[in-house]
Amino acid sequence: MDGHKLRALVVDDSAYNRQTIAAMLELDPGVEVIGRASNGKEALRMVFDLQPDVITLDLEMPEMDGFAFLRVLMAKRPLPVIVVSGHSERDHVFRALELGALDFIAKPGRHIGPDLRTIQEDLLAKLRVVRRLHVVRLLQRAQHLAEQRGERTTLEVPAFDSGRYEPQKRRGPPLGALGVAASTGGPPALQQLLCALPVTLPISILVAQHMPARFTRAFAARLDKICSFHVCEATDQQDLQSGVVYIAPGAANLEVDLGPNGPRVRVRPPRGGATIVPSGDLLFKTMSDLFGPRFCALILTGMGSDGREGAELARRVGATVLAEDPNTAVMPGMPAAAIDAGVVDEVLSLEELPVAIQRFADACRPKPPGSESAA
């Protein structure tokens, strides 16, 4: 797409929203709005007639809603899609990401209204990401998630109910910990990864996923329903437990330290001047300090270099550093930055990462008496 304007299609059932979003997009001289559609059916016709490079999509529309549109689009002509959704539609956003949407913008209400500047900068920044995107991975990830859902249906595994978990009875302090940093493309990647890992791992998993504040709780709740792990939005001073996933709140940093009962979560306000919140670097630093060689840092898809500095610190204390292969990631920036810095132990596709994480977790278990002398 380099060398020409990014061709955008705006899809929204509100004429006011279509006009406002189009005007915002065209503030970028590298973007041209080539069409506006009021529902999914009209949008599909325009996709094949006008051949856009990127689509902004409302989810609630007549005739054909955004979910049906995404299914057809990803099957027929995969393109990067940025969902423009209200805060009241949090769960819908993650369903759209599962179906192959690249990312989302949280608009203030059902109609964008005069306070459009609250989303303008974010929308233009996400649009610039499109030029560096691996579009084919969006389709592959959506297909893989569909296969995971199909396998669970075929095997008649009951729906996961977070209410059945009893951490105080069934879990103890972790023997080690996995820290994950992710940004663009991260939510479906995390879902695929967590659903492929066994809940019996003797480790805690802490996640710094770049996401608006009011969406992280819904994201954690969705993962809690569909993965075998207990997944929660982290709260300050929670004791870490094995088999539990802690998602950083969107407007705060996630850290760890040693509390009266052992390792615990700390949720901290962002530091002055911080541009990336939650920070993967900060999470990795505190986890390195606390767990040392029993820590594994994982850098997934994302724009920028968050996680690289934290990975450097992790390597110094003998921790394990893994990175998603930039060639197969939706957005290669974050893993590539750590790889280029020479601080990554293994570079693996998302499908290969569960084996490496299992190997790390097994190494955290106490060795049976006499096993070292026998070796």
C-alpha positions in Angstrom: 0.0 0.0 0.0 3.0 2.3 0.1 3.1 5.0 -2.5 -0.6 5.8 -2.7 -3.3 7.1 -0.4 -5.0 4.6 1.9 -8.4 4.0 0.5 -11.0 3.9 3.3 -14.7 2.8 3.4 -16.9 4.1 6.2 -19.7 1.8 7.3 -22.3 3.1 9.8 -26.1 3.3 9.8 -26.0 6.9 11.1 -25.6 9.5 8.3 -24.1 11.9 10.9 -21.5 9.3 12.0 -20.6 8.5 8.4 -20.0 12.2 7.7 -18.1 12.8 10.9 -15.8 9.7 10.6 -15.1 10.5 6.9 -14.1 14.0 7.9 -11.8 12.8 10.6 -10.1 10.3 8.3 -9.5 12.9 5.6 -7.6 15.0 8.0 -4.7 12.6 7.2 -3.4 13.6 3.8 -2.4 10.0 3.2 -6.1 8.8 3.5 -8.9 9.0 0.9 -12.5 8.1 1.8 -13.8 6.3 -1.3 -17.2 5.3 0.0 -19.8 5.4 2.7 -22.3 2.5 3.5 -25.3 2.4 5.8 -25.3 -1.4 6.4 -23.4 -4.6 5.7 -25.0 -5.4 2.4 -24.3 -2.1 0.9 -20.7 -2.3 2.3 -20.0 -5.6 0.7 -21.0 -4.3 -2.7 -18.7 -1.4 -2.2 -15.8 -3.6 -1.1 -15.8 -5.4 -4.4 -16.7 -2.4 -6.6 -14.3 0.1 -4.9 -11.6 -2.1 -3.4 -10.8 -0.2 -0.2 -7.6 -0.8 1.8 -9.3 -0.3 5.2 -12.8 -0.2 6.6 -14.3 1.5 9.7 -17.3 -0.5 10.9 -20.3 0.1 13.1 -21.7 -3.2 14.6 -25.3 -2.4 15.2 -26.9 -1.9 11.7 -30.1 -2.9 9.9 -30.3 -5.6 7.1 -26.8 -6.9 7.7 -25.1 -6.1 11.0 -21.3 -5.8 11.5 -20.9 -9.4 12.6 -22.4 -10.9 9.5 -20.5 -8.5 7.4 -17.2 -9.5 9.0 -17.9 -13.2 8.5 -18.5 -12.7 4.7 -15.7 -10.2 4.3 -13.1 -12.4 5.9 -14.2 -15.4 3.9 -14.3 -13.6 0.6 -11.8 -10.7 0.7 -9.9 -10.2 4.0 -9.3 -6.6 4.8 -8.3 -4.6 7.9 -11.4 -3.5 9.8 -11.4 -1.0 12.6 -14.6 -1.3 14.7 -16.1 2.0 15.9 -18.2 1.0 18.9 -19.8 2.6 22.0 -18.8 1.8 25.5 -22.1 -0.1 26.0 -21.1 -2.6 23.4 -18.0 -4.0 25.1 -18.7 -7.7 24.6 -19.7 -7.1 21.0 -16.2 -5.6 20.3 -14.4 -8.8 21.4 -16.8 -10.9 19.3 -15.8 -8.7 16.3 -12.1 -9.1 17.0 -12.6 -12.9 17.1 -14.2 -12.7 13.7 -11.1 -10.9 12.3 -11.4 -7.2 13.0 -8.0 -5.6 13.5 -8.9 -3.2 16.3 -11.5 -0.9 17.8 -12.2 2.7 18.7 -14.5 3.5 21.7 -16.8 6.3 20.7 -18.5 8.4 23.5 -22.0 7.3 22.7 -24.4 5.8 20.1 -23.8 8.9 18.0 -20.3 10.4 17.9 -21.6 13.9 18.7 -19.6 17.1 18.9 -16.9 15.7 21.1 -15.4 13.9 18.2 -11.9 15.0 19.1 -11.9 12.4 21.9 -11.6 9.6 19.2 -10.0 11.5 16.3 -6.3 11.1 17.3 -6.8 7.4 18.2 -8.6 6.7 14.9 -5.9 8.3 12.8 -3.2 6.5 14.7 -4.8 3.1 14.2 -5.2 3.9 10.5 -1.5 4.5 10.1 -0.9 1.1 11.5 -2.7 -0.5 8.6 0.3 0.0 6.2 2.4 -2.3 8.4 -0.3 -4.9 8.9 -0.1 -8.7 8.0 -3.7 -8.9 6.9 -3.6 -12.7 6.2 -2.9 -13.3 9.9 -6.3 -11.7 10.8 -8.0 -14.3 8.7 -5.9 -17.2 10.0 -6.4 -16.1 13.6 -10.2 -15.9 13.1 -10.2 -19.4 11.5 -8.1 -20.8 14.4 -10.4 -19.4 17.0 -13.4 -20.9 15.1 -11.7 -24.2 15.1 -11.1 -24.0 18.9 -14.7 -23.2 19.5 -15.7 -26.1 17.2 -13.4 -28.6 19.1 -15.0 -27.7 22.4 -18.5 -28.2 20.9 -17.5 -31.5 19.4 -16.0 -32.8 22.7 -19.1 -31.6 24.6 -17.0 -29.7 27.1 -19.4 -27.7 29.3 -19.4 -23.9 29.1 -16.9 -22.5 31.5 -18.5 -20.7 34.5 -16.3 -18.4 36.5 -18.5 -19.1 39.5 -17.3 -22.7 39.8 -13.7 -21.6 40.5 -12.5 -21.8 44.2 -9.0 -20.4 44.1 -8.5 -20.6 47.9 -9.3 -24.4 47.8 -7.9 -25.5 44.5 -4.8 -23.3 44.0 -1.7 -22.2 45.8 1.1 -19.7 45.2 2.7 -20.0 41.8 6.0 -21.8 41.3 6.7 -19.3 38.5 5.1 -16.6 36.4 4.4 -15.7 32.8 4.2 -12.0 31.8 2.6 -11.1 28.5 2.9 -7.7 26.6 0.6 -7.2 23.6 -1.0 -4.4 21.6 -2.7 -4.3 18.2 -4.0 -7.8 17.4 -3.5 -8.9 20.9 -7.0 -9.8 22.2 -7.6 -12.6 19.7 -4.0 -13.8 20.0 -4.3 -14.0 23.8 -7.6 -15.9 23.5 -6.0 -18.4 21.1 -3.0 -18.8 23.4 -4.8 -19.2 26.7 -7.3 -21.7 25.2 -4.4 -23.8 24.0 -2.7 -23.9 27.5 -3.5 -26.4 30.2 -5.0 -24.9 33.4 -2.7 -27.2 35.4 0.3 -25.0 34.8 1.8 -24.2 38.2 2.3 -20.5 37.2 0.4 -17.2 37.3 -0.1 -15.3 34.0 -0.1 -11.5 34.0 -1.1 -9.5 30.9 -0.3 -6.0 29.8 -2.7 -5.5 26.8 -3.0 -2.0 25.5 -6.7 -1.3 25.6 -9.1 1.5 26.7 -9.8 1.4 30.4 -13.5 0.6 30.3 -13.0 -2.5 28.1 -10.4 -4.5 30.1 -13.0 -5.9 32.6 -15.2 -7.1 29.8 -12.2 -8.6 28.0 -11.3 -10.5 31.2 -14.8 -11.7 31.7 -15.0 -13.0 28.1 -11.8 -14.9 28.4 -13.0 -16.3 31.8 -16.0 -17.8 30.0 -14.2 -19.4 27.1 -10.8 -20.5 28.6 -10.2 -23.1 31.2 -8.2 -20.6 33.3 -9.8 -18.2 35.8 -9.3 -14.8 34.2 -9.9 -11.5 36.0 -9.2 -7.8 35.7 -6.4 -7.3 38.3 -7.1 -5.5 41.5 -4.4 -4.0 43.8 -2.9 -6.4 46.4 -4.4 -9.6 45.1 -2.3 -12.6 46.1 -0.9 -14.3 43.0 -2.3 -17.9 42.5 -1.3 -20.5 40.0 -3.7 -21.2 37.2 -5.0 -17.6 37.3 -4.7 -14.9 34.6 -4.6 -11.3 35.7 -5.4 -8.6 33.0 -4.0 -5.1 33.6 -6.8 -2.5 34.0 -6.6 -0.2 30.9 -5.8 3.0 32.7 -3.2 1.6 35.1 0.1 -0.3 35.2 0.3 -3.8 36.4 3.2 -4.7 38.7 4.1 -7.4 41.3 5.8 -7.4 44.6 6.2 -9.5 47.8 3.2 -9.2 50.2 2.6 -10.7 53.6 1.3 -13.9 52.0 3.8 -14.1 49.1 3.8 -12.7 45.6 1.0 -10.2 44.9 -0.4 -7.9 42.3 0.0 -4.2 42.4 -2.1 -1.9 40.3 -0.5 1.6 40.0 -1.5 4.8 38.3 0.6 5.7 35.2 3.7 7.7 35.8 3.9 11.3 34.6 4.5 11.6 30.9 3.8 7.9 30.3 2.4 7.3 26.8 1.9 3.5 27.0 -0.4 2.2 29.6 -0.4 -0.5 30.8 3.3 -0.8 30.3 4.8 -4.2 29.3 8.2 -2.9 30.2 7.2 -2.1 33.8 5.4 -5.4 34.2 8.5 -7.3 33.0 10.8 -5.3 35.3 8.9 -6.0 38.5 8.3 -9.7 37.5 12.0 -10.1 36.8 12.9 -8.6 40.2 10.5 -10.9 42.1 10.8 -14.2 40.2 14.2 -14.1 38.6 14.8 -17.3 36.6 11.3 -18.5 37.4 9.9 -15.7 35.1 9.0 -16.0 31.4 8.5 -12.8 29.4 6.4 -13.1 26.2 6.0 -10.4 23.6 3.1 -10.8 21.3 1.8 -8.8 18.3 1.8 -5.0 18.6 3.0 -1.7 17.3 6.0 0.0 18.8 8.6 -1.5 21.1 6.9 -2.0 24.5 8.4 -5.0 26.2 11.9 -4.7 24.8 13.5 -2.9 27.8 11.7 -5.2 30.2 12.9 -8.2 28.2 16.5 -7.0 28.5 16.1 -6.8 32.3 14.6 -10.3 32.3 17.6 -11.8 30.5 20.0 -10.3 33.0 18.3 -12.2 35.9 18.2 -15.5 33.9 14.6 -15.4 33.0 13.2 -16.8 29.7 12.2 -14.5 26.9 9.8 -15.6 24.1 8.5 -13.6 21.2 5.8 -14.2 18.6 7.4 -14.6 15.2 7.1 -11.1 13.5 6.5 -12.9 10.1 3.3 -14.5 11.4 2.2 -11.8 13.9 -0.7 -9.5 12.9 1.5 -6.5 13.8 5.3 -7.3 13.9 6.6 -4.2 15.7 6.8 -5.2 19.3 8.3 -8.7 18.9 10.7 -7.4 16.2 12.0 -4.7 18.5 13.0 -7.3 21.2 14.4 -9.7 18.6 16.5 -6.9 17.0 17.8 -6.1 20.5 19.1 -9.6 20.8 17.3 -10.4 24.1 14.9 -13.2 22.9 15.5 -16.9 23.6 13.0 -18.3 21.2 11.0 -16.8 18.3 7.9 -18.9 17.7 4.5 -18.7 15.9 1.5 -18.3 18.1 0.6 -21.9 17.5 4.1 -23.0 18.7 4.2 -20.9 21.8 2.1 -23.2 24.1 4.8 -25.9 23.9 7.5 -23.5 25.0 5.4 -22.1 27.8 4.6 -25.6 29.0 8.3 -26.4 29.0 9.1 -23.3 31.1 6.3 -24.1 33.6 7.6 -27.7 33.9 11.1 -26.4 34.7 9.6 -24.3 37.6 8.4 -27.5 39.3 10.5 -28.9 42.1 12.9 -31.7 41.0 12.1 -35.1 42.5 14.6 -36.2 45.2 17.7 -37.8 43.6 16.8 -36.8 40.1 19.9 -34.6 39.7 22.3 -37.2 40.9 20.6 -39.8 38.7 21.1 -37.6 35.7 
